[in-house]
Amino acid sequence: MAQVLEFKLPDLGEGLTEAEIVRWLVQVGDVVAVDQPVVEVETAKAMVEVPCPYGGVVTARFGEEGTELPVGAPLITVAVGSESDGGEPGASEGSGNVLVGYGTSEAPARRRRVRPTAPAVPKAAAPAAPTAPAPTAAPVASDGPVPVISPLVRRLARENGLDLKELQGTGPQGLILRADVENALRAAVTEERPAPAPAPAVPATLSGTAGSSALTEGRRVPLKGVRGAVADKLSRSRREIPDATCWVDADATELMRARAAMNATGGPKISLLALLARICTAALARFPELNSAVDVAAKEIVQFDQVHLGFAAQTDRGLVVPVVRDAHARDAEGLTSEFARLTEAGRAGRLTPAELTGGTFTLNNYGVFGVDGSTPIINHPEAAMLGVGRIIPKPWVHEGELAVRQVVQLSLTFDHRVCDGGTAGGFLRYVADCVEQPAVLLRTL
């Protein structure tokens, strides 16, 4: 006799509470092995393949592609212990790994479809069809007998003062979906919207402060996923960190020559970002105050022994900041390789939360966008960020004479709680000295 087990969206860690279904990797009727990835989801951190801890026959899937699910919502049900599982090893027992890292073992290369011989889905999952757009859940007593699928739907309604009892759900068996709530809110705004003035003084899309109705005009872009996570972090940084910025122009001609000489010797090419990272780690060894974070609750500054160096990378999914672990212990070749690996993973959406968190200092090479300077927002909860502009030929006084040199603007944004301007200025001046005379770096190695 087969037993039907329900696999729920596991806790993804790093404070993440929901994920969006990007792509199903199995169909109803497929035979899956223990720890085989069954769905690809997108969190605010990365794309993730979620492995199922049970082996057997998939009897139901919950949620269409594009649906956002909260942690703890059902993903699939699996009939285990049936003859249709083919007697594959582990098919009748779970691994116990509901998502430790992203992928608990190698997934099998093959997949079989069979006609399920398992009994019907248990009563707890019966209200939803196998291809329901979102998982079913028992109604919450505080809302009465209102069939609502997701806690996110309840929260959306509650925050907007919407009575769920007045809605007619469009989901299976009248379940109220997120789209139902959003449609109701849009309808309410439309009813309240006043007639447009014949000649408005300003465009409607620019008059948001004049009234909420104006905010309904124009194209709306959801602030979620990576962009939503970045927005939250940057807003928190601006709220909590009293930052200041100092900057200096530096002659990078010798640094560019040193890189060219290194790459002319053969072997893997050394990136400019790797050389700047080596300079950063050397500077942080001299000014450890900037490799720190503020523990507000304890009223303490925590100075870190290791340098976990974040670097800003622009991807199709938005701005991400992968972290190079123990950057201070890597040489230029090792840094080049790790930067390349993380950049490629970021563009492909394969970065894990572990690769996107835990940084102690950030290097931001915004010069790749063709700009000279910037006052970047600190990557909370770090204490500082070094910005590097484009390197371009400019007139420069060199050895007492006017010459054309490769000039770069460097900027340091720092948390004024961890140090004063003298420390920040000393750090930036040391970085500039290493850029102008790379031999300075040799004295600290």
Solvent accessible surface area in square Angstrom, and as a share of the most:
residue,aa,sasa,rsa
1,M,207,0.92
2,A,12,0.09
3,Q,109,0.48
4,V,19,0.11
5,L,42,0.21
6,E,57,0.26
7,F,5,0.02
8,K,101,0.43
9,L,2,0.01
10,P,10,0.07
11,D,98,0.51
12,L,9,0.05
13,G,30,0.29
14,E,93,0.42
15,G,70,0.68
16,L,21,0.11
17,T,83,0.49
18,E,50,0.22
19,A,3,0.03
20,E,39,0.18
21,I,1,0.01
22,V,47,0.27
23,R,116,0.42
24,W,16,0.06
25,L,31,0.16
26,V,0,0.00
27,Q,80,0.35
28,V,41,0.24
29,G,2,0.02
30,D,0,0.00
31,V,8,0.04
32,V,1,0.00
33,A,23,0.18
34,V,34,0.20
35,D,10,0.05
36,Q,13,0.06
37,P,19,0.12
38,V,0,0.00
39,V,0,0.00
40,E,31,0.14
41,V,2,0.01
42,E,40,0.18
43,T,3,0.02
44,A,31,0.24
45,K,39,0.17
46,A,0,0.00
47,M,55,0.24
48,V,3,0.02
49,E,73,0.33
50,V,0,0.00
51,P,0,0.00
52,C,0,0.00
53,P,3,0.02
54,Y,48,0.18
55,G,0,0.00
56,G,0,0.00
57,V,0,0.00
58,V,0,0.00
59,T,17,0.10
60,A,2,0.01
61,R,28,0.10
62,F,1,0.00
63,G,3,0.03
64,E,72,0.32
65,E,98,0.44
66,G,44,0.43
67,T,29,0.17
68,E,42,0.19
69,L,2,0.01
70,P,14,0.09
71,V,52,0.30
72,G,37,0.35
73,A,9,0.07
74,P,14,0.09
75,L,0,0.00
76,I,0,0.00
77,T,1,0.00
78,V,0,0.00
79,A,0,0.00
80,V,6,0.04
81,G,39,0.38
82,S,13,0.09
83,E,170,0.76
84,S,19,0.12
85,D,8,0.04
86,G,53,0.51
87,G,65,0.63
88,E,39,0.17
89,P,128,0.80
90,G,30,0.29
91,A,5,0.04
92,S,72,0.46
93,E,114,0.51
94,G,37,0.35
95,S,40,0.26
96,G,66,0.63
97,N,52,0.27
98,V,80,0.46
99,L,18,0.09
100,V,111,0.64
101,G,49,0.47
102,Y,59,0.23
103,G,36,0.34
104,T,36,0.21
105,S,61,0.39
106,E,164,0.74
107,A,45,0.35
108,P,53,0.33
109,A,119,0.92
110,R,148,0.54
111,R,116,0.42
112,R,82,0.30
113,R,154,0.56
114,V,37,0.21
115,R,207,0.75
116,P,57,0.36
117,T,97,0.57
118,A,20,0.15
119,P,54,0.34
120,A,92,0.72
121,V,37,0.21
122,P,62,0.39
123,K,181,0.77
124,A,90,0.70
125,A,3,0.02
126,A,58,0.45
127,P,52,0.33
128,A,11,0.08
129,A,50,0.39
130,P,62,0.39
131,T,78,0.45
132,A,3,0.02
133,P,41,0.26
134,A,10,0.07
135,P,3,0.02
136,T,12,0.07
137,A,52,0.40
138,A,86,0.67
139,P,69,0.43
140,V,70,0.40
141,A,98,0.76
142,S,100,0.65
143,D,37,0.19
144,G,23,0.22
145,P,124,0.78
146,V,9,0.05
147,P,48,0.30
148,V,2,0.01
149,I,5,0.03
150,S,10,0.06
151,P,83,0.52
152,L,21,0.10
153,V,4,0.02
154,R,22,0.08
155,R,107,0.39
156,L,40,0.20
157,A,1,0.01
158,R,163,0.59
159,E,123,0.55
160,N,78,0.40
161,G,72,0.69
162,L,40,0.20
163,D,68,0.35
164,L,11,0.05
165,K,128,0.54
166,E,137,0.62
167,L,38,0.19
168,Q,148,0.66
169,G,9,0.09
170,T,103,0.60
171,G,12,0.12
172,P,37,0.23
173,Q,147,0.65
174,G,23,0.22
175,L,13,0.07
176,I,3,0.01
177,L,32,0.16
178,R,100,0.36
179,A,52,0.41
180,D,13,0.07
181,V,0,0.00
182,E,56,0.25
183,N,77,0.40
184,A,22,0.17
185,L,38,0.19
186,R,140,0.51
187,A,51,0.40
188,A,42,0.33
189,V,53,0.30
190,T,81,0.47
191,E,148,0.67
192,E,139,0.62
193,R,97,0.35
194,P,90,0.57
195,A,92,0.72
196,P,126,0.79
197,A,62,0.48
198,P,143,0.90
199,A,87,0.68
200,P,88,0.55
201,A,109,0.85
202,V,78,0.45
203,P,78,0.49
204,A,47,0.36
205,T,81,0.47
206,L,136,0.68
207,S,19,0.12
208,G,25,0.24
209,T,147,0.85
210,A,89,0.69
211,G,31,0.30
212,S,93,0.60
213,S,35,0.23
214,A,16,0.12
215,L,104,0.52
216,T,36,0.21
217,E,70,0.31
218,G,54,0.52
219,R,211,0.77
220,R,165,0.60
221,V,90,0.52
222,P,90,0.56
223,L,120,0.60
224,K,91,0.38
225,G,24,0.23
226,V,9,0.05
227,R,134,0.49
228,G,9,0.08
229,A,30,0.23
230,V,39,0.23
231,A,30,0.23
232,D,100,0.52
233,K,70,0.29
234,L,58,0.29
235,S,53,0.35
236,R,114,0.42
237,S,3,0.02
238,R,124,0.45
239,R,174,0.63
240,E,65,0.29
241,I,10,0.05
242,P,66,0.41
243,D,48,0.25
244,A,32,0.25
245,T,39,0.23
246,C,37,0.22
247,W,152,0.53
248,V,37,0.21
249,D,65,0.34
250,A,0,0.00
251,D,10,0.05
252,A,0,0.00
253,T,12,0.07
254,E,59,0.27
255,L,6,0.03
256,M,61,0.27
257,R,139,0.51
258,A,33,0.25
259,R,71,0.26
260,A,63,0.49
261,A,61,0.47
262,M,77,0.35
263,N,23,0.12
264,A,85,0.66
265,T,114,0.66
266,G,49,0.47
267,G,57,0.55
268,P,88,0.55
269,K,127,0.54
270,I,13,0.07
271,S,31,0.20
272,L,34,0.17
273,L,32,0.16
274,A,0,0.00
275,L,17,0.09
276,L,4,0.02
277,A,0,0.00
278,R,38,0.14
279,I,4,0.02
280,C,0,0.00
281,T,7,0.04
282,A,10,0.08
283,A,0,0.00
284,L,4,0.02
285,A,83,0.64
286,R,135,0.49
287,F,41,0.17
288,P,56,0.35
289,E,52,0.24
290,L,0,0.00
291,N,4,0.02
292,S,0,0.00
293,A,13,0.10
294,V,33,0.19
295,D,55,0.29
296,V,93,0.54
297,A,104,0.81
298,A,51,0.39
299,K,184,0.78
300,E,99,0.44
301,I,78,0.39
302,V,63,0.36
303,Q,92,0.41
304,F,75,0.31
305,D,130,0.67
306,Q,85,0.38
307,V,10,0.06
308,H,37,0.16
309,L,0,0.00
310,G,0,0.00
311,F,6,0.02
312,A,29,0.22
313,A,11,0.09
314,Q,94,0.42
315,T,14,0.08
316,D,148,0.77
317,R,50,0.18
318,G,3,0.03
319,L,65,0.32
320,V,10,0.06
321,V,28,0.16
322,P,0,0.00
323,V,7,0.04
324,V,0,0.00
325,R,83,0.30
326,D,56,0.29
327,A,0,0.00
328,H,77,0.35
329,A,80,0.62
330,R,78,0.28
331,D,89,0.46
332,A,14,0.11
333,E,83,0.37
334,G,26,0.25
335,L,0,0.00
336,T,24,0.14
337,S,72,0.46
338,E,26,0.12
339,F,9,0.04
340,A,62,0.48
341,R,116,0.42
342,L,0,0.00
343,T,32,0.19
344,E,92,0.41
345,A,8,0.06
346,G,3,0.03
347,R,154,0.56
348,A,50,0.39
349,G,2,0.02
350,R,142,0.52
351,L,4,0.02
352,T,41,0.24
353,P,4,0.02
354,A,63,0.49
355,E,36,0.16
356,L,23,0.11
357,T,30,0.17
358,G,45,0.44
359,G,16,0.15
360,T,6,0.04
361,F,0,0.00
362,T,0,0.00
363,L,0,0.00
364,N,25,0.13
365,N,36,0.19
366,Y,12,0.05
367,G,11,0.11
368,V,108,0.62
369,F,123,0.51
370,G,42,0.40
371,V,67,0.39
372,D,52,0.27
373,G,31,0.30
374,S,45,0.29
375,T,83,0.48
376,P,14,0.09
377,I,47,0.24
378,I,1,0.00
379,N,22,0.11
380,H,20,0.09
381,P,75,0.47
382,E,6,0.03
383,A,1,0.00
384,A,0,0.00
385,M,11,0.05
386,L,1,0.00
387,G,0,0.00
388,V,2,0.01
389,G,2,0.02
390,R,92,0.34
391,I,38,0.19
392,I,40,0.20
393,P,82,0.51
394,K,71,0.30
395,P,99,0.62
396,W,68,0.24
397,V,102,0.58
398,H,60,0.27
399,E,154,0.69
400,G,69,0.66
401,E,127,0.57
402,L,135,0.67
403,A,36,0.28
404,V,113,0.65
405,R,19,0.07
406,Q,56,0.25
407,V,4,0.02
408,V,4,0.02
409,Q,48,0.21
410,L,0,0.00
411,S,1,0.01
412,L,0,0.00
413,T,1,0.00
414,F,7,0.03
415,D,2,0.01
416,H,82,0.37
417,R,92,0.33
418,V,12,0.07
419,C,13,0.08
420,D,100,0.52
421,G,42,0.40
422,G,64,0.62
423,T,31,0.18
424,A,0,0.00
425,G,31,0.30
426,G,23,0.22
427,F,0,0.00
428,L,7,0.03
429,R,103,0.38
430,Y,17,0.07
431,V,1,0.00
432,A,0,0.00
433,D,47,0.24
434,C,0,0.00
435,V,1,0.00
436,E,39,0.17
437,Q,110,0.49
438,P,35,0.22
439,A,65,0.51
440,V,18,0.10
441,L,24,0.12
442,L,121,0.60
443,R,186,0.68
444,T,50,0.29
445,L,126,0.63
